[in-house]
Amino acid sequence: MRPSVYTRQARARVHVFDATPMPWEDTARPGLTMKTIRIDDDRGEFLGLIRFDRFVRSGVHGVVGRHPGRGGRGLGSGRS
């Protein structure tokens, strides 16, 4: 598991983070940096801030997960 500022707790709660003092981390993609609040590679979860330099594009990607406005099906899952 990669390092993060927050670890998932057994009881669901709301947490507020001031990410201002956190450093921006470089990524493998030039022009893209991030601040990681929470990450769990085993569960496929990421919570953080992503910053794009000017004119940098995200490229083709899919968003996987549940969305209440779309019947709870993941976007990019091939189902509609």
N, C-alpha and C positions, 0 to 999 in steps of 0.2 A: 504494500500500500504506500502511496506517495504521501509526503508530509502535507499537513493542512493545519489551519488554526482551530478547527472545530472537529470534534469527534461525535458521531451520532449517539444520542442518549436513548435509553430504553423507553422513557416517557416522552411523548410528543410535547414540545413546547415551542414557543416563539422566541427567537433570539435576534438581537440587533447587533450588528457589527459595524464598527467604524473602520473601513478599509483604507482610509486616507494614509495612515502611517505605514501600511504594508508596502513592500517594494513590488514593482511590476516585474514579473518573471518572463524571461525570453522563452519563446517556443521554437519548435523546429521550422516553423513557417516565418520567413522574413516579413516584418511589418505587423506582426501579431504578437501581443503580449497579454499576460493575464495575472490576476490576483486570485489565488485559490483559497476559498473559505473552507470548503469540505469536499473531499473526493474519496470515493470508494470504488476502486476498479472491479472488485469482485461483484458488486451489485450494479455496476454501470451507472453510478451516480456522480454528478459534478455540480457544485454550487460555487460560483465565483463571478468575477468580472472579466470580460474580454474586451481588449482595446485594439482597434484597427488603425494603422497609420492612414493618412490620406491616400485615396485611390487604391487601397488594398481591398481585394474582394475575398469573400469567404469560399468561393468555389461551389461546386455542386455538392450538396450534402442532404441527408435525410434526418428528420427528427423522429426519434422513437419514444413512445410513451403514450399515456392516456390523455385524452383531451375531452372534457365533458361536452363541448359543443360539437363533437364529431362522433358521438356514440361510443366513446371510450376506446376507440381503435387508434393504434399508433400511426402517426403520419409516416410515410415511407415504408409501411409494412406490406404494400402491394395489395391491400384490401381497401375497399371504399365503402 
